Amino acid sequence: MQKFLILLKDKSKGELTHDLLKQHVEHLQELSNTSKLFICGPLKDNEKAMQILICVTKDEAQKLVESDPFIKKRYYASYEVHEIIEANEENNWLFEDPQTKSNLLNQ
Amino acid sequence: MQKFLILLKDKSKGELTHDLLKQHVEHLQELSNTSKLFICGPLKDNEKAMQILICVTKDEAQKLVESDPFIKKRYYASYEVHEIIEANEENNWLFEDPQTKSNLLNQ
């Protein structure tokens, strides 16, 4: 399983209906109940929102975002999906990761 | 405590020294040891990286980012700091949050 950073962008501020909000929250609850939601929430700038989804592939993450009523109804007009290469103590902070190594200067 | 989404941008690919990587990892370990690091890692696009920091204020989050050797040495030339209004079951998915309410259409 990988984590994917989702950025929802270009919000139509002041145009949220209670019904759409309810549908979006049901979508989040479904993600949460199926252990696909790591964290989510709007940003304080009131322009964007973020989610981290736990999925097998980027394609799965993208399909989940496209099934979000906030995206289907274009309350957020655009979005980004980015795979995170998580760094932590367990993987020695990616010292041996191929992408890390590809960025090292030949010294 | 609030969570802040940090995006590190404009990476100087292929210009990472082993010494700078080590300094950056020591910075991450310090964040982790002081319970200020929720998740971090580069994105698979090899352009950006993300962190979620746990801080009292946006100013504290910004100072932590500016103390990251990757930012001090401009390995990433720019960054963004965004406060997350976290949504979850415990806060009823922000139904009663002032920002949510401010976006509701008068119906």
Backbone of each chain as ProteinMPNN parsed JSONL, in Angstrom:
{"seq_chain_A": "MQKFLILLKDKSKGELTHDLLKQHVEHLQELSNTSKLFICGPLKDNEKAMQILICVTKDEAQKLVESDPFIKKRYYASYEVHEIIEANEENNWLFEDPQTKSNLLNQ", "coords_chain_A": {"N_chain_A": [[0.844, -1.207, 0.0], [0.438, 2.235, -0.745], [0.862, 5.737, 0.039], [-1.028, 8.537, -0.999], [-0.916, 11.903, -1.821], [-3.481, 14.143, -2.073], [-4.572, 17.045, -3.613], [-7.175, 19.233, -3.556], [-8.499, 21.748, -5.569], [-9.245, 25.235, -6.48], [-11.78, 26.115, -5.319], [-15.311, 26.674, -5.246], [-16.206, 29.066, -3.531], [-18.723, 29.815, -1.078], [-20.731, 28.548, -2.412], [-21.665, 26.136, -1.574], [-23.914, 23.517, -1.063], [-26.051, 22.155, 1.508], [-26.793, 19.573, 1.026], [-24.872, 18.628, -0.82], [-22.578, 18.804, 0.774], [-23.227, 16.848, 2.672], [-23.224, 14.535, 1.069], [-20.515, 14.479, 0.348], [-19.318, 14.075, 2.86], [-20.324, 11.546, 3.455], [-18.925, 10.123, 1.552], [-16.305, 10.477, 2.559], [-16.593, 9.099, 4.981], [-17.001, 6.52, 4.064], [-14.484, 6.073, 2.87], [-12.963, 6.185, 5.193], [-14.037, 4.06, 6.686], [-13.187, 1.932, 5.178], [-10.531, 1.934, 5.555], [-9.004, 3.554, 3.886], [-8.483, 6.178, 4.196], [-6.16, 8.425, 5.372], [-5.673, 11.01, 6.391], [-7.562, 14.048, 6.264], [-8.837, 17.239, 5.137], [-10.0, 20.655, 4.776], [-7.932, 23.442, 3.734], [-6.762, 26.25, 5.602], [-6.715, 28.514, 4.09], [-9.017, 28.604, 2.696], [-9.246, 27.941, 0.039], [-8.231, 25.593, -0.971], [-8.234, 21.979, -0.44], [-7.01, 19.088, 1.344], [-6.13, 15.618, 1.114], [-4.902, 12.524, 2.341], [-4.653, 9.51, 0.852], [-4.794, 5.955, 1.177], [-3.723, 3.584, -0.893], [-3.468, 1.0, -3.448], [-2.567, 1.561, -6.023], [-1.764, 4.472, -8.095], [-3.75, 4.892, -9.928], [-5.992, 3.779, -8.633], [-6.213, 5.638, -6.516], [-6.768, 7.962, -7.955], [-9.251, 7.277, -9.1], [-10.802, 7.117, -6.773], [-10.757, 9.796, -5.984], [-12.105, 10.93, -8.12], [-14.598, 9.903, -7.667], [-15.517, 11.353, -5.575], [-18.073, 13.405, -4.413], [-17.61, 16.197, -4.219], [-15.79, 16.619, -6.256], [-17.049, 15.491, -8.468], [-19.275, 17.189, -8.729], [-17.977, 19.452, -9.246], [-17.398, 21.287, -7.166], [-14.906, 21.688, -6.156], [-12.811, 22.666, -8.661], [-10.556, 21.55, -9.796], [-7.881, 19.108, -9.371], [-5.004, 17.5, -7.824], [-2.977, 14.556, -7.832], [-0.576, 12.904, -6.02], [1.947, 10.546, -5.586], [3.361, 9.638, -2.506], [6.614, 9.121, -1.353], [7.13, 7.727, 1.389], [9.076, 8.702, 4.18], [10.783, 7.421, 6.936], [11.838, 6.275, 10.232], [11.831, 3.498, 10.063], [12.399, 2.86, 7.381], [14.925, 3.814, 7.225], [14.971, 6.538, 6.619], [14.998, 6.784, 3.873], [17.58, 6.636, 2.838], [18.584, 4.611, 1.24], [16.914, 4.607, -0.903], [15.983, 4.388, -4.358], [15.257, 6.795, -5.733], [16.301, 8.797, -4.06], [19.025, 8.142, -4.265], [19.393, 8.653, -6.974], [19.439, 11.352, -7.028], [21.767, 12.113, -5.841], [24.835, 13.802, -5.937], [27.656, 12.971, -7.872], [30.415, 12.271, -6.063]], "CA_chain_A": [[0.0, 0.0, 0.0], [1.162, 3.496, -0.812], [0.064, 6.919, 0.394], [-1.139, 9.513, -2.085], [-1.331, 13.25, -1.42], [-4.478, 14.71, -2.98], [-4.89, 18.458, -3.409], [-8.387, 19.698, -4.251], [-8.194, 23.163, -5.808], [-10.231, 26.095, -7.171], [-13.083, 25.946, -4.671], [-16.384, 27.65, -5.503], [-16.596, 29.526, -2.189], [-20.075, 30.364, -0.917], [-21.681, 27.858, -3.29], [-21.84, 24.785, -1.058], [-25.249, 23.201, -0.533], [-26.005, 21.218, 2.616], [-26.923, 18.244, 0.445], [-23.567, 18.239, -1.383], [-21.694, 18.579, 1.928], [-23.607, 15.551, 3.248], [-22.736, 13.486, 0.157], [-19.05, 14.454, 0.471], [-18.979, 13.473, 4.159], [-20.591, 10.101, 3.319], [-17.769, 9.612, 0.794], [-15.169, 10.413, 3.494], [-16.865, 8.035, 5.957], [-16.755, 5.267, 3.341], [-13.018, 5.941, 2.788], [-12.478, 5.923, 6.548], [-14.475, 2.714, 7.092], [-12.448, 0.932, 4.405], [-9.109, 2.166, 5.881], [-8.315, 4.205, 2.769], [-8.288, 7.595, 4.517], [-5.137, 8.642, 6.404], [-6.002, 12.326, 6.966], [-8.18, 14.94, 5.281], [-9.404, 18.483, 5.64], [-9.747, 21.862, 3.988], [-6.863, 24.305, 4.211], [-7.301, 27.457, 6.232], [-6.81, 29.589, 3.084], [-10.364, 28.509, 2.126], [-9.11, 27.798, -1.42], [-7.875, 24.213, -1.293], [-8.361, 20.964, 0.596], [-6.03, 18.029, 1.149], [-6.417, 14.283, 1.63], [-3.921, 11.479, 2.055], [-5.354, 8.246, 0.66], [-3.964, 4.755, 1.227], [-4.193, 2.807, -2.046], [-2.481, 0.12, -4.071], [-1.998, 2.226, -7.206], [-2.173, 5.854, -8.354], [-5.019, 4.789, -10.643], [-7.034, 3.611, -7.612], [-6.356, 6.922, -5.816], [-7.422, 8.886, -8.884], [-10.662, 6.885, -9.21], [-11.466, 7.51, -5.525], [-10.948, 11.255, -6.018], [-13.153, 11.238, -9.102], [-15.897, 9.487, -7.125], [-15.862, 12.296, -4.506], [-19.088, 14.353, -4.898], [-17.018, 17.537, -4.356], [-15.127, 16.682, -7.565], [-18.075, 15.205, -9.493], [-20.122, 18.379, -8.898], [-17.044, 20.565, -9.496], [-17.267, 22.273, -6.081], [-13.49, 21.974, -6.441], [-12.775, 22.542, -10.128], [-9.399, 20.775, -10.25], [-7.203, 18.387, -8.294], [-3.712, 16.859, -8.104], [-2.713, 13.295, -7.119], [0.876, 12.687, -5.961], [2.413, 9.457, -4.723], [4.365, 10.022, -1.502], [7.6, 8.107, -0.954], [7.189, 8.059, 2.822], [10.383, 8.551, 4.839], [10.658, 7.253, 8.387], [12.926, 5.538, 10.884], [11.795, 2.092, 9.63], [13.094, 2.683, 6.092], [16.192, 4.557, 7.347], [14.815, 7.875, 6.032], [15.169, 6.71, 2.403], [18.994, 6.714, 2.414], [18.857, 3.604, 0.203], [15.858, 4.659, -1.921], [16.535, 4.682, -5.685], [15.101, 8.22, -6.116], [17.314, 9.533, -3.292], [20.346, 7.888, -4.863], [19.477, 9.279, -8.308], [19.658, 12.794, -6.864], [23.079, 12.369, -5.223], [25.939, 14.279, -6.765], [28.831, 12.087, -7.872], [31.45, 12.999, -5.314]], "C_chain_A": [[0.875, 1.252, 0.0], [0.244, 4.621, -0.332], [0.111, 7.927, -0.759], [-1.648, 10.832, -1.527], [-2.266, 13.797, -2.496], [-4.647, 16.189, -2.628], [-6.122, 18.785, -4.241], [-8.254, 21.22, -4.377], [-9.374, 23.909, -6.454], [-11.645, 25.89, -6.634], [-14.05, 27.06, -5.068], [-16.918, 28.128, -4.158], [-18.006, 30.1, -2.161], [-21.119, 29.661, -1.765], [-21.929, 26.406, -2.864], [-23.276, 24.584, -0.59], [-25.091, 22.169, 0.587], [-26.051, 19.777, 2.095], [-25.581, 17.748, -0.118], [-22.561, 17.958, -0.263], [-21.953, 17.199, 2.538], [-23.084, 14.391, 2.382], [-21.216, 13.335, 0.242], [-18.635, 13.758, 1.767], [-19.255, 11.963, 4.128], [-19.457, 9.415, 2.543], [-16.553, 9.463, 1.721], [-15.361, 9.281, 4.502], [-16.617, 6.656, 5.329], [-15.243, 5.025, 3.209], [-12.451, 5.552, 4.149], [-12.817, 4.49, 6.979], [-13.722, 1.606, 6.357], [-10.933, 1.133, 4.558], [-8.326, 2.758, 4.71], [-7.995, 5.672, 3.052], [-7.282, 7.746, 5.649], [-5.396, 9.955, 7.134], [-6.68, 13.136, 5.873], [-8.642, 16.221, 5.947], [-9.153, 19.626, 4.691], [-8.542, 22.618, 4.553], [-7.477, 25.618, 4.696], [-7.396, 28.624, 5.247], [-8.191, 29.628, 2.424], [-10.344, 28.446, 0.594], [-8.986, 26.319, -1.801], [-8.282, 23.286, -0.152], [-7.31, 19.902, 0.318], [-6.579, 16.724, 1.682], [-5.139, 13.474, 1.459], [-4.686, 10.164, 2.017], [-4.351, 7.091, 0.663], [-4.493, 3.792, 0.165], [-3.076, 1.907, -2.564], [-1.788, 0.835, -5.234], [-2.484, 3.677, -7.304], [-3.522, 5.878, -9.075], [-6.185, 4.618, -9.659], [-7.291, 4.937, -6.888], [-7.128, 7.912, -6.69], [-8.924, 8.573, -9.014], [-11.437, 7.266, -7.95], [-11.729, 9.013, -5.51], [-12.081, 11.598, -6.982], [-14.535, 10.786, -8.651], [-16.347, 10.385, -5.966], [-16.889, 13.3, -5.049], [-18.558, 15.793, -5.053], [-16.314, 17.716, -5.698], [-16.167, 16.471, -8.676], [-18.932, 16.44, -9.792], [-19.292, 19.645, -9.106], [-17.117, 21.674, -8.428], [-15.792, 22.678, -5.983], [-13.299, 21.681, -7.931], [-11.583, 21.726, -10.623], [-8.732, 20.079, -9.067], [-5.861, 17.845, -8.79], [-3.617, 15.574, -7.284], [-1.205, 13.037, -7.18], [1.198, 11.489, -5.076], [3.505, 9.973, -3.791], [5.325, 8.848, -1.303], [7.888, 8.383, 0.518], [8.568, 7.759, 3.408], [10.165, 8.419, 6.334], [11.82, 6.403, 8.918], [13.017, 4.109, 10.322], [12.511, 1.883, 8.291], [14.393, 3.512, 6.027], [16.144, 5.857, 6.554], [15.217, 7.92, 4.558], [16.621, 6.836, 1.934], [19.28, 5.782, 1.242], [17.805, 3.603, -0.912], [16.448, 5.044, -3.291], [16.409, 6.164, -6.088], [16.099, 9.088, -5.355], [18.666, 9.391, -3.98], [20.499, 8.585, -6.213], [19.749, 10.772, -8.211], [21.023, 13.139, -6.263], [24.11, 12.773, -6.276], [27.047, 13.224, -6.739], [29.98, 12.815, -7.211], [32.763, 12.223, -5.292]], "O_chain_A": [[1.912, 1.307, 0.661], [-0.979, 4.478, -0.301], [1.146, 8.132, -1.394], [-2.675, 10.88, -0.85], [-1.899, 13.901, -3.667], [-4.844, 16.532, -1.463], [-6.121, 18.639, -5.464], [-7.933, 21.899, -3.402], [-10.349, 23.307, -6.903], [-12.57, 25.545, -7.369], [-13.667, 28.221, -5.206], [-17.956, 27.657, -3.695], [-18.432, 30.782, -3.093], [-22.262, 30.111, -1.842], [-22.342, 25.567, -3.665], [-23.798, 25.384, 0.187], [-24.123, 21.409, 0.612], [-25.423, 18.881, 2.66], [-25.205, 16.593, 0.084], [-21.789, 17.002, -0.337], [-21.017, 16.476, 2.879], [-22.571, 13.399, 2.9], [-20.689, 12.222, 0.213], [-17.709, 12.947, 1.77], [-18.5, 11.187, 4.713], [-19.083, 8.281, 2.839], [-15.856, 8.449, 1.676], [-14.407, 8.581, 4.84], [-16.094, 5.75, 5.977], [-14.775, 3.905, 3.413], [-11.571, 4.697, 4.245], [-11.984, 3.797, 7.564], [-13.628, 0.48, 6.847], [-10.148, 0.576, 3.791], [-7.132, 2.498, 4.559], [-7.324, 6.333, 2.259], [-7.511, 7.26, 6.756], [-5.344, 10.003, 8.363], [-6.408, 12.936, 4.689], [-8.817, 16.279, 7.164], [-8.217, 19.59, 3.893], [-8.183, 22.445, 5.717], [-8.552, 26.029, 4.26], [-8.075, 29.613, 5.524], [-8.504, 30.562, 1.686], [-11.304, 28.846, -0.064], [-9.546, 25.86, -2.797], [-8.626, 23.731, 0.943], [-6.779, 19.813, -0.789], [-7.401, 16.718, 2.598], [-4.374, 13.718, 0.525], [-5.288, 9.75, 3.008], [-3.214, 7.233, 0.212], [-5.587, 3.247, 0.309], [-1.914, 2.033, -2.178], [-0.573, 0.727, -5.404], [-3.476, 4.058, -6.682], [-4.335, 6.776, -8.857], [-7.238, 5.233, -9.828], [-8.442, 5.316, -6.67], [-8.026, 8.607, -6.216], [-9.757, 9.479, -9.036], [-12.591, 7.689, -8.034], [-12.792, 9.457, -5.077], [-12.914, 12.456, -6.691], [-15.541, 11.241, -9.196], [-17.441, 10.199, -5.431], [-16.615, 13.977, -6.04], [-19.017, 16.524, -5.931], [-16.245, 18.828, -6.222], [-16.166, 17.176, -9.685], [-19.273, 16.709, -10.944], [-19.823, 20.756, -9.138], [-16.923, 22.85, -8.737], [-15.469, 23.844, -5.759], [-13.592, 20.581, -8.399], [-11.596, 21.255, -11.76], [-8.984, 20.417, -7.911], [-5.613, 17.745, -9.991], [-4.123, 15.515, -6.163], [-0.628, 12.959, -8.264], [0.757, 11.434, -3.928], [4.442, 10.649, -4.217], [4.891, 7.712, -1.108], [8.773, 9.171, 0.853], [9.147, 6.7, 3.161], [9.442, 9.215, 6.933], [12.65, 5.895, 8.164], [14.109, 3.574, 10.129], [13.153, 0.853, 8.085], [14.884, 3.857, 4.952], [17.116, 6.243, 5.906], [15.703, 8.934, 4.058], [16.867, 7.113, 0.76], [20.091, 6.089, 0.368], [17.799, 2.713, -1.762], [17.308, 5.921, -3.374], [17.317, 6.726, -6.699], [16.682, 10.01, -5.927], [19.358, 10.375, -4.241], [21.584, 9.05, -6.562], [20.222, 11.392, -9.163], [21.394, 14.31, -6.183], [24.225, 12.167, -7.341], [27.336, 12.653, -5.687], [30.464, 13.832, -7.709], [33.743, 12.685, -4.708]]}, "seq_chain_B": "MQKFLILLKDKSKGELTHDLLKQHVEHLQELSNTSKLFICGPLKDNEKAMQILICVTKDEAQKLVESDPFIKKRYYASYEVHEIIEANEENNWLFEDPQTKSNLLNQ", "coords_chain_B": {"N_chain_B": [[-2.916, 22.039, 19.437], [-2.087, 22.156, 15.997], [-2.217, 20.866, 12.628], [0.058, 21.24, 9.957], [0.404, 21.516, 6.519], [3.202, 21.128, 4.593], [4.775, 22.05, 1.651], [7.565, 21.36, -0.175], [9.376, 22.785, -2.773], [10.6, 23.045, -6.232], [13.042, 21.488, -6.619], [16.58, 20.96, -6.73], [17.501, 18.81, -8.714], [19.756, 16.003, -8.758], [21.769, 17.304, -7.472], [22.35, 16.78, -4.872], [24.239, 16.461, -1.95], [25.884, 13.949, 0.027], [26.405, 14.771, 2.581], [24.64, 16.929, 3.005], [22.197, 15.558, 2.806], [22.396, 13.947, 5.069], [22.345, 15.905, 7.099], [19.762, 16.904, 6.716], [18.234, 14.629, 7.334], [18.882, 14.352, 10.03], [17.59, 16.602, 10.971], [14.904, 15.833, 10.458], [14.749, 13.64, 12.195], [14.999, 14.923, 14.64], [12.608, 16.433, 14.602], [10.836, 14.278, 14.643], [11.49, 13.05, 17.085], [10.614, 14.963, 18.848], [7.947, 14.875, 18.571], [6.811, 16.408, 16.555], [6.531, 15.737, 13.956], [4.331, 14.464, 11.629], [3.994, 13.091, 9.196], [6.194, 12.527, 6.427], [7.927, 12.98, 3.291], [9.465, 12.664, 0.022], [7.861, 13.449, -3.115], [6.777, 11.279, -5.735], [7.144, 12.417, -8.186], [9.598, 13.515, -8.208], [10.084, 16.202, -7.908], [8.96, 17.68, -5.893], [8.517, 17.755, -2.268], [6.782, 16.601, 0.682], [5.575, 17.472, 3.941], [3.901, 16.907, 7.015], [3.515, 18.888, 9.715], [3.248, 19.134, 13.264], [2.186, 21.649, 15.159], [1.977, 24.609, 17.271], [1.464, 27.139, 16.236], [1.24, 28.784, 12.971], [3.467, 30.302, 12.527], [5.402, 28.976, 14.087], [5.553, 26.584, 12.602], [6.527, 27.558, 10.183], [9.054, 28.533, 10.983], [10.272, 26.116, 11.686], [10.417, 24.904, 9.164], [12.126, 26.67, 7.909], [14.41, 26.126, 9.286], [15.224, 23.751, 8.294], [17.819, 22.009, 6.756], [17.617, 21.413, 3.993], [16.116, 23.528, 3.052], [17.528, 25.751, 3.979], [19.922, 25.49, 2.547], [18.941, 25.781, 0.085], [18.306, 23.501, -1.476], [15.768, 22.701, -2.024], [14.117, 25.232, -3.617], [11.91, 26.758, -2.947], [8.976, 27.015, -0.83], [5.771, 26.064, 0.629], [3.458, 26.759, 3.269], [0.68, 25.504, 4.867], [-2.104, 25.725, 6.929], [-3.973, 22.989, 8.107], [-7.379, 22.285, 8.393], [-8.357, 19.875, 10.116], [-10.517, 17.18, 9.321], [-12.683, 14.867, 10.787], [-14.255, 11.931, 12.271], [-14.518, 12.533, 14.982], [-14.805, 15.346, 15.136], [-17.18, 15.6, 13.861], [-16.882, 15.751, 11.09], [-16.523, 18.413, 10.437], [-18.973, 19.724, 10.112], [-19.972, 21.725, 11.754], [-18.065, 23.65, 11.634], [-16.751, 26.983, 11.452], [-15.606, 27.864, 8.967], [-16.623, 25.994, 7.125], [-19.37, 26.6, 7.398], [-19.353, 29.219, 6.454], [-19.114, 28.838, 3.785], [-21.466, 27.782, 2.939], [-24.31, 27.916, 0.882], [-26.947, 30.259, 1.072], [-29.961, 28.877, 1.697]], "CA_chain_B": [[-1.972, 21.739, 18.358], [-2.656, 22.097, 14.656], [-1.349, 20.243, 11.629], [0.403, 22.134, 8.851], [0.913, 20.859, 5.312], [4.356, 21.815, 4.022], [5.208, 21.586, 0.333], [8.897, 21.837, -0.58], [9.259, 22.828, -4.235], [11.737, 23.478, -7.06], [14.235, 20.741, -6.196], [17.772, 20.943, -7.597], [17.76, 17.373, -8.917], [21.12, 15.61, -9.105], [22.746, 18.179, -6.806], [22.317, 16.481, -3.444], [25.447, 15.854, -1.395], [25.604, 13.011, 1.117], [26.466, 15.541, 3.822], [23.379, 17.676, 3.145], [21.159, 14.561, 3.08], [22.561, 13.558, 6.471], [21.87, 17.026, 7.93], [18.297, 16.951, 6.582], [17.673, 13.494, 8.082], [19.006, 14.695, 11.465], [16.491, 17.548, 11.222], [13.666, 15.036, 10.517], [14.786, 12.832, 13.426], [14.713, 15.853, 15.744], [11.156, 16.682, 14.534], [10.168, 13.047, 15.041], [11.733, 12.824, 18.519], [9.87, 15.961, 19.629], [6.529, 14.662, 18.218], [6.33, 17.477, 15.666], [6.45, 15.213, 12.583], [3.215, 13.524, 11.453], [4.383, 12.276, 8.037], [7.019, 13.285, 5.484], [8.552, 12.229, 2.21], [9.448, 13.268, -1.304], [6.832, 12.958, -4.031], [7.353, 10.42, -6.764], [7.468, 13.221, -9.38], [10.992, 13.949, -8.031], [10.122, 17.673, -8.005], [8.517, 18.269, -4.636], [8.413, 16.891, -1.099], [5.729, 17.064, 1.58], [5.656, 17.156, 5.362], [2.856, 17.462, 7.878], [4.099, 19.206, 11.017], [2.289, 19.366, 14.349], [2.714, 22.858, 15.806], [0.987, 25.464, 17.922], [1.12, 28.259, 15.343], [1.822, 28.768, 11.63], [4.792, 30.886, 12.68], [6.291, 27.895, 14.538], [5.746, 25.669, 11.466], [7.391, 28.252, 9.216], [10.424, 28.547, 11.54], [10.813, 24.752, 11.573], [10.759, 24.684, 7.757], [13.316, 27.484, 7.59], [15.592, 25.536, 9.928], [15.536, 22.505, 7.567], [18.982, 22.221, 5.877], [17.194, 21.384, 2.585], [15.629, 24.883, 2.708], [18.631, 26.697, 4.231], [20.91, 25.385, 1.464], [18.168, 25.951, -1.149], [18.152, 22.291, -2.294], [14.435, 23.084, -2.517], [14.251, 26.688, -3.711], [10.746, 27.451, -2.398], [8.089, 26.162, -0.047], [4.461, 26.577, 1.063], [2.978, 26.288, 4.578], [-0.783, 25.635, 4.911], [-2.78, 25.103, 8.079], [-5.046, 22.048, 7.765], [-8.503, 22.154, 9.332], [-8.557, 18.425, 9.989], [-11.905, 16.698, 9.41], [-12.756, 13.453, 11.183], [-15.485, 11.519, 12.97], [-14.569, 13.182, 16.299], [-15.361, 16.709, 15.025], [-18.365, 15.491, 12.994], [-16.508, 16.098, 9.712], [-16.529, 19.885, 10.264], [-20.303, 20.285, 9.804], [-20.217, 22.93, 12.553], [-16.891, 24.529, 11.562], [-17.097, 28.301, 10.894], [-15.259, 27.99, 7.537], [-17.647, 25.235, 6.389], [-20.633, 27.369, 7.407], [-19.205, 30.429, 5.628], [-19.193, 28.454, 2.372], [-22.811, 27.269, 2.615], [-25.249, 28.766, 0.156], [-28.199, 30.518, 1.802], [-31.012, 28.124, 0.987]], "C_chain_B": [[-2.696, 21.631, 17.028], [-1.689, 21.352, 13.747], [-1.162, 21.207, 10.468], [0.982, 21.312, 7.699], [2.019, 21.726, 4.73], [4.635, 21.211, 2.652], [6.566, 22.219, 0.042], [8.937, 21.73, -2.1], [10.574, 23.233, -4.911], [13.046, 22.83, -6.617], [15.35, 20.85, -7.227], [18.188, 19.487, -7.797], [19.214, 17.099, -9.306], [22.189, 16.458, -8.423], [22.785, 17.967, -5.298], [23.656, 15.893, -3.009], [25.051, 14.936, -0.229], [25.562, 13.756, 2.45], [25.158, 16.304, 4.061], [22.219, 16.725, 3.459], [21.181, 14.162, 4.557], [22.025, 14.658, 7.413], [20.34, 17.117, 7.911], [17.653, 15.828, 7.403], [17.789, 13.737, 9.585], [17.899, 15.674, 11.879], [15.158, 16.79, 11.359], [13.61, 14.208, 11.799], [14.471, 13.695, 14.648], [13.213, 16.177, 15.778], [10.383, 15.469, 15.048], [10.287, 12.827, 16.547], [10.95, 13.798, 19.397], [8.381, 15.94, 19.262], [5.951, 15.793, 17.363], [6.136, 16.988, 14.233], [5.331, 14.183, 12.477], [3.511, 12.567, 10.309], [5.275, 13.148, 7.155], [7.53, 12.37, 4.384], [8.535, 12.999, 0.911], [8.263, 12.721, -2.114], [7.523, 12.211, -5.165], [7.691, 11.186, -8.046], [8.916, 13.718, -9.347], [11.157, 15.461, -8.203], [9.887, 18.299, -6.631], [8.67, 17.252, -3.5], [7.294, 17.44, -0.23], [6.072, 16.69, 3.009], [4.336, 17.595, 5.981], [3.47, 17.629, 9.252], [2.987, 19.493, 12.023], [2.842, 20.506, 15.205], [1.582, 23.634, 16.468], [0.52, 26.557, 16.959], [1.766, 28.061, 13.968], [3.248, 29.329, 11.661], [5.796, 29.824, 13.135], [6.59, 26.939, 13.375], [6.723, 26.281, 10.457], [8.85, 28.276, 9.688], [11.071, 27.173, 11.443], [11.228, 24.475, 10.125], [12.041, 25.454, 7.408], [14.582, 26.961, 8.266], [15.982, 24.204, 9.282], [16.714, 22.764, 6.617], [18.625, 22.2, 4.38], [16.677, 22.749, 2.118], [16.766, 25.893, 2.88], [19.636, 26.699, 3.085], [20.248, 25.476, 0.085], [18.225, 24.72, -2.074], [16.734, 22.288, -2.864], [14.4, 24.616, -2.481], [13.048, 27.442, -3.134], [9.87, 26.469, -1.61], [6.763, 26.871, 0.249], [4.135, 25.984, 2.435], [1.472, 26.548, 4.64], [-1.332, 24.991, 6.172], [-3.917, 24.216, 7.579], [-6.138, 22.143, 8.828], [-8.937, 20.695, 9.238], [-10.028, 18.039, 10.203], [-11.89, 15.226, 9.789], [-14.062, 13.187, 11.942], [-15.646, 12.313, 14.273], [-15.14, 14.602, 16.221], [-16.534, 16.763, 14.041], [-18.094, 16.05, 11.595], [-16.724, 17.582, 9.397], [-17.893, 20.472, 9.891], [-20.541, 21.619, 10.514], [-19.047, 23.912, 12.516], [-17.266, 25.873, 10.918], [-16.765, 28.431, 9.399], [-16.242, 27.203, 6.669], [-18.914, 26.07, 6.261], [-20.549, 28.591, 6.502], [-19.327, 30.112, 4.146], [-20.578, 27.949, 1.96], [-23.655, 28.342, 1.932], [-26.454, 29.025, 1.06], [-29.343, 29.861, 1.051], [-32.375, 28.354, 1.608]], "O_chain_B": [[-3.793, 21.077, 16.952], [-0.503, 21.222, 14.05], [-2.093, 21.896, 10.052], [1.914, 20.528, 7.876], [1.811, 22.897, 4.414], [4.72, 19.991, 2.514], [6.706, 23.442, 0.014], [8.572, 20.695, -2.658], [11.515, 23.693, -4.266], [14.018, 23.509, -6.286], [15.106, 20.835, -8.434], [19.105, 18.995, -7.14], [19.823, 17.847, -10.071], [23.372, 16.353, -8.748], [23.197, 18.849, -4.544], [24.152, 14.945, -3.618], [24.016, 15.132, 0.409], [24.78, 13.414, 3.337], [24.636, 16.322, 5.176], [21.358, 17.044, 4.278], [20.14, 14.053, 5.205], [21.34, 14.368, 8.394], [19.706, 17.371, 8.935], [16.651, 16.047, 8.084], [16.888, 13.367, 10.338], [17.351, 15.588, 12.978], [14.375, 17.071, 12.267], [12.553, 14.087, 12.418], [13.773, 13.264, 15.566], [12.609, 16.196, 16.85], [9.408, 15.606, 15.787], [9.313, 12.464, 17.208], [10.655, 13.497, 20.553], [7.642, 16.866, 19.595], [4.76, 16.097, 17.437], [5.635, 17.729, 13.386], [5.367, 13.152, 13.149], [3.301, 11.361, 10.439], [5.129, 14.37, 7.139], [7.561, 11.149, 4.531], [7.699, 13.88, 0.711], [7.74, 11.648, -1.813], [8.678, 12.471, -5.504], [8.428, 10.684, -8.894], [9.408, 14.273, -10.329], [12.222, 15.941, -8.591], [10.513, 19.291, -6.257], [8.915, 16.067, -3.729], [6.898, 18.596, -0.374], [6.775, 15.71, 3.255], [3.722, 18.555, 5.516], [3.893, 16.66, 9.882], [1.931, 20.023, 11.676], [3.85, 20.341, 15.892], [0.402, 23.358, 16.255], [-0.67, 26.859, 16.879], [2.707, 27.282, 13.815], [4.119, 28.882, 10.914], [6.917, 29.775, 12.628], [7.735, 26.531, 13.181], [7.621, 25.608, 9.95], [9.768, 28.067, 8.895], [12.263, 27.059, 11.158], [12.276, 23.875, 9.887], [12.917, 24.947, 6.706], [15.693, 27.31, 7.868], [16.971, 23.593, 9.685], [16.625, 23.643, 5.76], [19.261, 22.894, 3.586], [16.785, 23.089, 0.94], [16.952, 26.778, 2.044], [20.143, 27.75, 2.69], [20.896, 25.277, -0.943], [18.197, 24.859, -3.297], [16.516, 21.927, -4.021], [14.627, 25.221, -1.433], [13.148, 28.638, -2.858], [10.019, 25.252, -1.721], [6.648, 28.091, 0.138], [4.495, 24.843, 2.725], [1.035, 27.688, 4.482], [-1.047, 23.825, 6.446], [-4.72, 24.627, 6.741], [-5.851, 22.086, 10.024], [-9.765, 20.326, 8.405], [-10.683, 18.507, 11.133], [-11.17, 14.429, 9.186], [-14.849, 14.095, 12.21], [-16.753, 12.716, 14.631], [-15.869, 15.027, 17.118], [-16.842, 17.809, 13.469], [-18.937, 16.719, 10.997], [-17.056, 17.96, 8.273], [-17.963, 21.601, 9.406], [-21.2, 22.516, 9.988], [-19.028, 24.888, 13.266], [-18.017, 25.898, 9.943], [-17.533, 29.028, 8.644], [-16.651, 27.674, 5.608], [-19.462, 26.232, 5.17], [-21.529, 28.965, 5.859], [-19.61, 30.998, 3.338], [-20.833, 27.716, 0.779], [-23.699, 29.499, 2.35], [-26.929, 28.114, 1.737], [-29.658, 30.233, -0.08], [-33.369, 27.801, 1.139]]}, "name": "protein", "num_of_chains": 2, "seq": "MQKFLILLKDKSKGELTHDLLKQHVEHLQELSNTSKLFICGPLKDNEKAMQILICVTKDEAQKLVESDPFIKKRYYASYEVHEIIEANEENNWLFEDPQTKSNLLNQMQKFLILLKDKSKGELTHDLLKQHVEHLQELSNTSKLFICGPLKDNEKAMQILICVTKDEAQKLVESDPFIKKRYYASYEVHEIIEANEENNWLFEDPQTKSNLLNQ"}
